[in-house]
Amino acid sequence: MALGHPVCGSGNFCWSLPSGASCGVPCVANSDCPGGFSCGTALLVGDIDRGGVYASFVGHVEVMAPWERDLLAGFVVNRFRGDASLLGDAHDFLQKRTGKQVLGVVPFIHDLDLPQEDSVSFKTGIYDSARPSGEYVEIALIDLPHISNFTDFDALLAEPDVHLRIVRKVSELGSPDCVLLPGSKNVVADLAYLVDTGLDRQINRLAEKHCEIVGICGGFQLLGRSIADPHGLEGEAGSSMSGLGLLVTDTVLAAEKTLSRKEGIHCPSGEKVYGYEIHHGVSKGGGAQLLSFTDGTGCGMMDRSGRVWGCYLHGIFDSDGFRRSFINSLRKNKGLQEFTGRGASYDLEPALDRLADVIRQSLDMDEVYALLDL
């Protein structure tokens, strides 16, 4: 946690969430690494639930550059199960060894229902939901090697009539009611993966059998006719590859990246949607427009049947009304009645408020505010 960093703009603090560790050895020699981005007062947070947190704290301090140690104000022990008073000796040892204090112990919070931090949890199978006991729709999420923004589908896990499962090879695909193609950090490489594994052909076969095929951001690009990379952003400069051909769209990876928050409506259903766009791709072609935004722009396309569609809007499934409309459409295609029970209400704000309350109760907030000059 970096306090008072210029990247925070007018804010008083910001969180730094590096990949792997905040101060890995390669980061020390490379000032461009995320671990070296903090240039304000910092707190180092460690996960005690994984074990070895105090050795990790000491190790981090040992490999820090002198200027990094000067920025470190102390430690926070996270996800502790038990009586925090039993950690006194460990905290005394840590302060004697590093000269830095422990500012608090945050307990393990059960049923917090916040998105996972990174793709490690996705790759280890946490996103394979339990099979519902009643009538349900089955959704297959393709695990692309360069998957990104996998939390786009967290809200589907909360629904009582959805079985979401992860697919990595043709033999796992089966006959789902819907196939989801997620975002990708390298669409060109992930397209090659689909071709090499034969998943591209099987997805096309499922589309012919009226399975719904959905692509979000990179997945949307994969559904089109072609992907061109004139600037070499993801492959060889000037290269072009044929997509799955399920949508009449052609994508060019532009040098400038699109970054924007959006809200609007899903044109076929009229349901409100919201989320954000973050992509290099510019996709053009035929087909009906999928989304209409309040700023006058639009996004996404669908085929004539309406069963193959894609868009650039991350977080589209977070909207309760749209998500239920989408699931009920899958139910109808499967011959099921619309779900009349209580669906999920996907709202992160209560969970974030609960987390904030626990942190306030667990940390020495007077010391934290002093670090912030508040």
C-alpha positions in Angstrom: 0.0 0.0 0.0 1.6 3.2 -1.1 0.6 6.4 0.7 0.8 9.8 -0.9 2.1 8.7 -4.3 1.8 11.3 -7.1 -0.2 8.8 -9.3 -3.0 9.2 -6.8 -3.7 12.7 -8.1 -5.7 14.6 -5.6 -6.3 11.6 -3.4 -4.5 10.9 -0.2 -3.5 7.3 -0.8 -3.6 4.5 -3.3 -3.1 0.8 -3.4 -0.1 -0.8 -5.2 -0.9 -4.4 -6.2 2.2 -5.8 -7.9 2.3 -9.1 -9.7 3.8 -11.8 -7.4 5.7 -9.7 -4.8 6.0 -6.0 -4.2 9.8 -6.3 -4.1 11.0 -9.3 -6.0 14.8 -9.4 -6.8 14.3 -8.6 -10.5 12.3 -5.5 -9.4 15.2 -4.0 -7.5 17.3 -3.7 -10.6 14.4 -2.4 -12.8 12.8 0.8 -11.7 10.0 0.3 -14.3 8.7 -2.8 -12.5 5.5 -2.4 -10.6 7.3 -3.2 -7.3 9.4 0.0 -7.7 6.5 2.4 -8.4 5.9 3.6 -4.9 7.7 6.9 -4.1 5.5 7.9 -1.1 5.2 6.5 2.4 4.3 2.8 2.1 2.8 0.0 4.2 3.7 -3.6 3.3 0.7 -6.0 3.6 1.2 -9.7 4.0 -1.1 -12.7 3.8 -0.6 -14.8 7.0 -3.2 -17.4 5.9 -0.6 -18.7 3.4 2.1 -19.1 6.1 5.5 -17.6 6.4 4.4 -14.0 6.4 7.0 -12.8 8.9 9.9 -14.4 7.0 8.4 -12.8 3.9 8.4 -9.4 5.6 12.0 -9.7 6.6 13.0 -11.0 3.2 11.3 -8.1 1.5 13.1 -5.6 3.6 16.4 -7.4 3.0 16.2 -7.0 -0.8 14.9 -3.5 -0.8 17.1 -0.7 -2.0 18.0 1.8 0.8 15.6 4.4 -0.6 12.8 1.9 -0.6 13.4 1.0 3.1 13.2 4.7 3.9 9.7 4.8 2.4 8.5 1.8 4.3 6.5 2.9 7.4 5.5 -0.5 8.6 3.6 -3.7 8.1 0.0 -5.0 8.1 -0.8 -8.6 8.7 -3.8 -9.7 6.6 -6.3 -12.6 6.8 -5.4 -13.8 10.4 -7.6 -16.6 11.9 -7.5 -16.5 15.7 -6.5 -14.2 18.6 -4.2 -11.4 17.4 -2.8 -10.9 20.9 -0.8 -14.1 20.4 1.3 -12.4 17.7 3.0 -10.0 20.0 6.3 -11.8 20.2 6.4 -12.1 16.4 5.7 -8.4 16.0 8.5 -7.5 18.5 10.9 -9.7 16.6 9.9 -8.1 13.3 10.5 -4.6 14.7 13.9 -5.4 16.2 14.9 -7.1 12.9 13.7 -4.5 10.5 13.2 -1.3 12.6 9.6 -1.2 11.2 6.4 -1.6 13.2 3.2 -3.6 12.6 0.3 -1.2 12.3 -2.4 -3.8 12.6 -3.8 -7.3 12.1 -6.7 -7.7 9.7 -8.8 -10.9 10.4 -9.8 -13.4 7.8 -13.2 -12.2 6.6 -15.6 -15.0 5.6 -18.1 -14.7 2.7 -16.7 -11.3 1.6 -17.8 -11.9 -2.0 -15.2 -9.7 -3.7 -13.5 -10.5 -7.0 -10.3 -12.5 -6.9 -7.1 -10.5 -7.2 -5.6 -12.1 -10.3 -5.7 -15.0 -12.8 -4.0 -17.5 -10.4 -7.4 -18.2 -8.7 -9.0 -18.6 -12.1 -6.3 -21.0 -13.4 -6.6 -23.1 -10.2 -10.3 -23.9 -10.8 -12.0 -21.5 -8.3 -14.4 -20.4 -11.1 -15.8 -23.9 -11.7 -19.2 -23.4 -10.0 -21.2 -26.2 -8.4 -23.9 -27.8 -10.5 -27.3 -26.4 -9.4 -29.9 -29.0 -8.1 -32.8 -27.7 -10.2 -33.2 -26.6 -13.8 -30.3 -24.6 -15.0 -28.3 -23.4 -18.0 -24.8 -24.5 -18.6 -22.2 -21.9 -19.7 -18.7 -22.9 -20.9 -16.0 -20.3 -20.4 -12.9 -20.8 -22.6 -9.7 -20.5 -20.7 -7.5 -18.6 -23.1 -3.7 -18.7 -22.4 -3.6 -14.9 -22.2 -7.0 -14.4 -20.5 -7.7 -11.0 -19.0 -10.6 -9.4 -17.1 -11.9 -12.8 -16.0 -13.9 -11.1 -13.3 -16.3 -10.1 -16.1 -18.1 -13.4 -15.2 -18.1 -13.3 -11.4 -21.8 -12.2 -11.4 -22.8 -15.3 -13.3 -21.4 -17.5 -10.5 -23.8 -15.9 -8.1 -26.9 -17.0 -10.0 -28.9 -20.0 -8.7 -29.7 -21.4 -12.1 -26.3 -21.2 -13.8 -23.6 -23.8 -14.0 -20.4 -22.1 -15.1 -17.5 -24.3 -16.0 -14.0 -23.7 -17.4 -12.9 -25.3 -20.7 -9.3 -25.7 -21.8 -9.6 -28.4 -24.5 -12.2 -29.8 -27.0 -12.9 -32.9 -24.9 -14.1 -30.6 -22.1 -16.4 -28.5 -24.2 -19.4 -30.8 -24.5 -22.8 -29.3 -25.4 -23.3 -26.2 -23.3 -26.1 -23.7 -23.7 -23.6 -20.9 -24.1 -19.9 -20.5 -24.9 -18.1 -17.4 -23.5 -14.9 -16.1 -25.1 -13.3 -13.7 -22.5 -10.9 -10.8 -22.9 -7.3 -11.4 -23.9 -3.9 -9.8 -23.4 -2.8 -11.2 -26.8 -5.7 -11.9 -29.1 -3.4 -13.0 -32.0 -1.7 -15.7 -29.8 -5.0 -16.8 -28.4 -6.5 -17.2 -31.8 -3.6 -19.4 -32.8 -4.3 -21.4 -29.6 -8.0 -22.0 -30.6 -6.9 -23.2 -34.0 -4.1 -25.4 -32.7 -6.4 -27.1 -30.2 -9.4 -27.5 -32.5 -11.6 -25.4 -30.3 -12.2 -23.0 -33.1 -13.9 -25.7 -35.2 -15.9 -27.1 -32.3 -17.2 -23.6 -31.4 -18.3 -23.2 -34.9 -20.1 -26.5 -34.8 -21.9 -25.5 -31.6 -23.0 -22.2 -33.2 -24.5 -24.3 -36.1 -26.5 -26.2 -33.4 -27.9 -22.8 -32.1 -25.6 -22.7 -29.0 -25.2 -19.0 -27.9 -21.7 -17.8 -28.5 -20.6 -14.6 -26.7 -17.3 -12.7 -26.9 -16.2 -9.8 -24.6 -13.4 -7.5 -25.8 -10.7 -9.8 -27.1 -13.3 -12.5 -27.4 -15.4 -10.2 -29.6 -12.5 -9.7 -31.9 -12.0 -13.5 -32.1 -15.6 -14.0 -33.3 -15.0 -11.8 -36.4 -13.6 -12.4 -39.9 -10.1 -11.1 -39.4 -7.6 -9.5 -37.0 -4.9 -7.2 -38.4 -1.9 -6.1 -36.5 -0.3 -3.3 -38.5 1.9 -2.0 -35.7 3.1 -5.3 -34.3 1.4 -4.8 -30.9 0.7 -8.6 -30.4 2.6 -10.3 -33.3 4.5 -9.5 -36.4 3.9 -6.0 -37.8 1.7 -6.0 -40.8 0.3 -9.5 -40.0 -3.3 -10.6 -40.3 -5.2 -13.7 -39.2 -8.6 -15.1 -40.0 -11.0 -15.1 -37.0 -13.7 -17.6 -36.2 -16.0 -16.0 -38.8 -19.1 -16.0 -36.7 -19.6 -12.2 -36.9 -19.2 -10.1 -40.0 -16.6 -7.9 -38.4 -12.9 -7.0 -39.1 -10.6 -5.8 -36.4 -7.5 -3.6 -36.6 -5.3 -3.3 -33.6 -4.7 0.4 -33.4 -1.7 2.1 -31.9 -3.8 4.2 -29.5 -5.6 2.4 -26.7 -9.3 3.1 -25.9 -9.9 3.7 -22.2 -13.4 4.8 -21.1 -16.3 4.2 -18.8 -19.7 3.5 -20.4 -23.4 3.2 -19.6 -26.3 2.7 -21.9 -28.8 0.0 -23.0 -28.6 -3.4 -24.6 -30.6 -2.8 -27.8 -32.4 -6.1 -28.2 -33.7 -6.3 -24.6 -33.7 -2.6 -23.6 -32.0 -3.5 -20.3 -29.5 -1.0 -18.8 -25.8 -1.9 -19.0 -22.6 -0.3 -17.6 -18.9 -1.0 -17.5 -15.7 0.1 -19.1 -13.7 -0.3 -22.3 -10.0 -0.9 -22.5 -8.7 -2.1 -25.9 -6.5 -1.4 -28.9 -8.9 -3.1 -31.3 -11.2 -1.2 -33.7 -13.9 -3.5 -35.1 -16.1 -2.6 -38.0 -18.5 -4.6 -40.2 -22.1 -5.6 -40.7 -24.6 -6.9 -38.3 -27.0 -5.2 -35.8 -25.5 -2.9 -33.2 -25.6 -4.5 -29.7 -25.2 -1.6 -27.3 -26.2 2.1 -27.4 -24.4 4.4 -24.9 -25.6 7.6 -23.3 -22.7 9.5 -24.8 -24.1 8.8 -28.3 -21.7 6.1 -29.2 -22.4 2.4 -29.7 -20.6 -0.9 -29.3 -20.8 -4.5 -30.3 -22.6 -6.6 -32.9 -24.7 -9.7 -33.2 -25.6 -12.0 -36.0 -29.1 -12.3 -37.6 -30.2 -15.0 -35.1 -29.1 -12.9 -32.1 -27.3 -16.0 -30.7 -23.8 -14.9 -31.6 -22.8 -11.6 -30.2 -19.9 -9.6 -28.8 -18.9 -6.2 -27.5 -16.0 -4.3 -25.9 -17.9 -3.6 -22.6 -16.2 -5.2 -19.6 -18.6 -5.7 -16.7 -21.7 -6.1 -18.8 -22.9 -9.0 -16.7 -22.7 -6.9 -13.5 -26.0 -5.3 -14.4 -28.7 -7.4 -12.6 -31.5 -6.7 -15.2 -29.3 -7.5 -18.2 -27.8 -10.6 -16.6 -31.2 -12.0 -15.8 -32.5 -11.2 -19.3 -29.5 -13.0 -20.8 -30.0 -16.1 -18.6 -33.7 -16.3 -19.3 -32.9 -16.1 -23.0 -30.7 -19.1 -22.6 -33.4 -20.9 -20.6 -35.9 -20.2 -23.4 -33.6 -21.6 -26.1 -33.2 -24.7 -23.9 -37.0 -25.1 -23.6 -37.2 -24.0 -19.9 -39.6 -21.5 -18.4 -38.3 -18.1 -17.3 -36.8 -18.2 -13.8 -39.3 -16.8 -11.3 -37.3 -17.3 -8.1 -35.0 -14.8 -6.5 -32.0 -14.1 -8.7 -28.7 -12.7 -7.5 -28.2 -9.0 -6.7 -24.6 -8.3 -7.7 -23.4 -5.2 -5.8 -19.8 -4.9 -4.6 -20.5 -1.8 -2.5 -21.8 -3.6 0.6 -18.7 -5.9 0.5 -16.3 -3.0 0.1 -18.0 -1.1 3.0 -17.7 -4.2 5.2 -14.0 -4.6 4.3 -13.4 -0.9 5.0 -15.1 -1.2 8.4 -13.0 -4.2 9.4 -9.8 -2.5 8.3 -10.6 0.6 10.3 -11.2 -1.5 13.4 -8.0 -3.5 12.8 -5.4 -0.9 12.0 -3.9 1.9 14.2 -5.8 4.5 12.2 -4.3 7.4 14.2 -0.8 6.3 12.9 -2.2 5.8 9.4 -3.7 9.3 9.4 -0.5 10.7 10.7 1.3 9.1 7.8 -1.2 10.9 5.5 -0.7 14.2 7.3 -4.4 14.2 8.2 
